[in-house]
Amino acid sequence: SLQALLEHLPPRTAPPLVVEPSPAVPAAAPGVLAGPQVQLPCLALPDMYDGDRTSGERFLQSCLTYIHLSGDAFDSDMLKIAWVLFYMKAGRASTYALHVLQHPRGVGSFTDWAAIEKDF
């Protein structure tokens, strides 16, 4: 039987338990709350934009919210502009994005984020 086989096995010895001392935790600076790092939930990406004027403002606001909540991930206006153009994949919006990307200066044809907002 299984029980008889188990009884014939040599006794199992557990390795000694070693407890490492925890590293010293630096004191929080005055006025700074100490506590665990908080990880933000995954952000929802904006929906693809097709150029429909009734949803344009919502699309742009969705992009701006994502960019704002992404911290330093978008460190230049050119990166922001290219990222927004990536979500213009259908209808008139895809024609617009293609026109911008085929321009000799590409995304650089906009001087800054305000310029694409104005053109949008």
Secondary structure, DSSP 8 states (H G I E B T S, - for coil): -HHHHHHHS--------------------TT-----------------B---HHHHHHHHHHHHHHHHHTGGG--SHHHHHHHHHHTB-SHHHHHHHHHHHHSTTGGGGSSSHHHHHHH-
